[in-house]
């Protein structure tokens, strides 16, 4: 059973998410929070597997709440199109996924399961928004471990930053899916990244990929 905490300042949205989540036999809601502070408190008390987190909430926003939440709980940020500028901040704060509120219900449920399994959810549209936000970040921190990354691993990392799935990476590089997963596992270890979303951040911050016109990325 996947334990879910819902954090949103609108009671109607919390209720709708609760009904949706609890319609599935493998999912259960362990709490609802109307503020970021409540989300942090309830997460510490209820130990959910996934926190479905809104960005704009009173007292403490979803970005700060994500930063304060124990790493054992995975955060899936769900917000509106006009909040795309928060993508970078949310992922830097430790979010494992980012969805828009107009996402179909079935996709939201799938996202909860993906994040709960330890994977990161980063759709290509979100990757493009992340690149746009990255262009507004003036300084790049040093990415430790990049000097240990092999040439092939850099290719894989670049494709991850472009939003490609494991299957698409395998086809692009003419590798088996198992080999791609092995490369990703090594990247996670070498770059001390928790999940795929953190690999994307590392690719941008290291300059391995750089923003190009049209919201795409190119090798740095």
N, C-alpha and C positions, 0 to 999 in steps of 0.2 A: 504494500500500500504506500503510495506516494503522498506525503503530508504537505499540504499547501497552505500558505498564509497569504491573504489578500490585503494589500495596502493601497487605499484610494480614498480621497477626501469626499467623494460622492457616494452616498449610501446606495443609490440606485445601481451604480456600476458595481459596487461590492456585492450587492445582492444578485445581480445578473451573473457575475463571475462565479459566485457560490453555487447557484443553481446549475450552471454549465459544468463546473468541475465535479460536483457531487452526482452528476448524471452518469459518470463513468465508474465502473466497478473497482478500478485500481487507483482512484484518486479520492482524497478526502480533504476537506477544509478544516484546519485546526484553529483558525482565528481570523479576525478582521481588524484592520487598523485604519483609523481615519487621519492619522498624522504620521510623519516620519518618526517622531519620538516613540509613538505607540508601536510602530513596526519594529523598531530596535528592541523595545521592551518585550513584546510578544515573541519575537524570534528567540530571545535568550530564554524565555520561559517555556515555550512550546516545542522548540527544536524542529521546525519544519524542514523538509527537504528543499522546497522551492518557495521563494517569496515573490509573488507577482506584484511588482512595485510601480506605482505611479510616480511621476517626476514632481509635479507641482502640488505640494501639500502644505498645510499650515504648520507652524512651530519649527519644523525641520523638513527640508525638501527631500525627495527621493534619492538625490545624489549623495547627500551627506549621510542619509540613513543607510544607503548601500555601503558606504565607506566604513560605517561603524558596525555593521552586522558581521557576526562570526563567519569565517570562511567556510565552515561546514554547511551553512545554508547557502544555496545558490540563488542568485537574484535574476529574475526575468523582468526587465523594464518594459512596461507597456504604456505608450503615450500617444500624443497626436502628431500629425505632420508638422505643425508649426513649432514643435519642440525639437526638431532635428538637430539643432545646434547643441543639444545636450548629449548627443550620442557619445561623443569623445569623452566628455566628463564622466558619463555613466560607466563606460568600459574601463576608464582609468581608475574609477572608484572600486572596480571589482565585479561589475555586472557580467553575467555569463551569456546574456542574450538581450535582444532589443526588438520589440514588436510594436506595430502601430495599432491603435484602437479600432481601426476598421478592418483588422485581420479577421478572416472567417473563423467562426467558432472551432471548427475542426483543426485549423492550423494552430490556434492558441493551445488547444489540448495537446497537440503533437509537440509544440514547443515546450510545454511543461515537462513532458516525458523526456525530451532530448536533454534539457538542462538538468533534470534529475539524474540522468544516467551518467553525468559527468562531462558531457560534451558542451560545446558552445554553439549558440544559434546566431549566425550573422548573415542575413540575406544580402544579396548583391546590392539592393537599393540602399540598405543600411550602410554597406561598405562605402558606397559613393558619398553618402552624407558624412561619413567619418572622414573621408579624404578632404572634403570641403572644410570641415572643422579643423582638420590638421593644418591646413594652410594658414589658419589664423593663430596657430601656436608659435610664438616667436623663438623659443629655445628648445633644443632637443637634449634630453638627458642622455648620459652614456648608457648604452645597452650592453650589459656585461654578458660575456659568453659568446658574442658574435664572432670573435676570432677563432672559435673552436668549430664553427659551422662549416661543413664541407660545401663544395660547389653545387653538388646535387641537392643538398638540403636547402641552399639558398634559392635554388630554382623552385623547390616545393614551397618555401616560405613566401616567395614572390607571388605564386599562384594563389596561396591562401589569402594573401592581402588583396587580391583581385576578386575574392569572393567565390572562388571555385570550390566545388565539393570534392571529396576524396575520389569519387568515381571520375569526375571531370579532370582532376589532376593526373590520375592514372592514364587516362586516354591521351591527354596532352603530351605527357612525357614518355608514353609507351612503356609504362611500368605496370606491374600487377598491383591490385588493390592492397594486398598484404604488404608489399614493399613501401607503398605510399604511407601506410599506417606506421610502419617501422620508422620511416624518416620523420614523421610528425612526432612520434614518441621521443626520438632523439632530440628534436628541436625543443620540445617541452622541457626536457631535462637540461639541455645546454643553456637555454635562455631563462631557466627558472620560471617558466610560464605555467600558470594554473590550467589554462585551457586555450582553445583556438582563438578566442577573442583577444587574449593577451599576446598571442603570436602576431596578430594583425597590428596591434599597438607597437610591438617591438619592430616590425618591418617598417612602419612609418617613421618611428622615432630614430631608428638607426640610419635612415636615409637609404636603406636597401631598395625601397621603392619611393617614388616621389610623385606628387600630384601632377596630372597632365590635364590639358583642356578637355572639357566634356565630362569631368568627374571620373575619368579612368585613372589607372596608375601605370607607371612605366618603371623599368629598372633604374635604380639610382646609380 
